[in-house]
């Protein structure tokens, strides 16, 4: 396969993604969403964020390790606790990062 094939695939995917996103912006006036969907949309980011983060915590190097050799899980639990107690995003990020850093350097 030559580089033209790859560039064509990348361009096709980019155009497709752009058209899908653009369609919602251009045609939002003509699409009427049901009330229960409008009511649930504010919770969508809260549902997607754990779905993006949890695989990187649970699946480490392509295998499931719960606590043995998985410093990420302990750092995530520490960050979760700090987030719950302080309600401060910066403190949560700093404590989670420092916990992961120290656990990685100690092992």
C-alpha positions in Angstrom: 0.0 0.0 0.0 1.3 3.4 -0.9 1.0 6.7 0.9 -1.8 7.9 -1.4 -4.1 5.1 0.1 -3.4 6.3 3.6 -3.9 10.0 2.8 -7.2 9.1 1.0 -8.4 7.2 4.0 -7.5 10.1 6.4 -9.2 12.6 4.1 -12.3 10.5 3.8 -12.6 9.9 7.5 -12.0 13.7 8.2 -14.7 14.7 5.7 -17.1 12.1 7.1 -16.5 13.3 10.7 -16.9 16.9 9.6 -20.2 16.2 7.8 -21.6 14.3 10.8 -20.8 17.1 13.2 -21.8 19.8 10.8 -25.2 18.2 10.2 -26.2 18.6 13.9 -25.2 22.2 13.8 -26.9 23.1 10.5 -30.1 21.1 11.0 -30.7 21.5 14.8 -33.7 23.7 14.1 -35.5 21.0 12.1 -34.8 18.1 14.5 -37.1 17.9 17.5 -35.8 15.8 20.3 -38.1 14.1 22.7 -38.4 15.5 26.2 -36.7 12.6 27.9 -33.6 12.9 25.7 -33.4 16.7 26.3 -33.6 15.9 30.0 -30.8 13.4 29.9 -28.3 15.4 27.7 -26.8 17.4 30.5 -25.6 14.1 32.1 -23.9 12.9 29.0 -20.4 14.3 29.8 -20.6 12.8 33.3 -21.3 9.4 31.8 -18.7 9.6 29.1 -15.8 10.7 31.2 -15.6 7.5 33.3 -16.0 5.5 30.2 -12.9 7.1 28.8 -10.8 7.0 31.9 -11.6 3.6 33.5 -10.1 1.4 30.7 -6.7 3.1 31.2 -6.9 2.4 34.9 -8.2 -1.2 34.8 -6.4 -2.5 31.7 -2.7 -2.1 32.2 -0.4 -3.3 29.3 -3.3 -5.1 27.7 -4.1 -7.2 30.8 -6.4 -6.9 33.8 -4.4 -6.2 37.0 -6.5 -4.9 39.8 -3.9 -3.7 42.4 -0.8 -5.8 41.8 1.5 -3.7 39.6 -1.3 -1.2 38.9 -0.3 2.0 40.4 -2.9 3.8 38.4 -5.8 2.3 40.4 -4.3 3.4 43.7 -3.7 6.9 42.3 -7.2 7.1 40.9 -8.6 6.1 44.3 -6.5 8.7 46.0 -7.7 11.4 43.5 -11.3 10.3 43.9 -11.0 10.7 47.7 -9.4 14.1 47.4 -12.1 15.2 44.9 -14.8 14.0 47.2 -13.3 15.8 50.2 -12.1 19.1 48.7 -14.3 19.6 45.6 -11.2 21.2 44.1 -10.2 20.1 40.6 -6.7 21.4 40.7 -6.0 19.6 44.0 -7.4 16.4 42.6 -5.2 16.6 39.5 -2.1 17.4 41.5 -2.6 14.7 44.2 -3.5 12.1 41.6 -0.4 13.0 39.5 1.9 13.1 42.5 0.5 9.8 43.8 1.1 8.1 40.5 4.6 9.6 40.1 5.7 8.5 43.6 4.2 5.0 43.1 5.9 4.6 39.7 9.3 5.8 41.1 9.1 3.4 44.1 8.3 0.3 42.1 
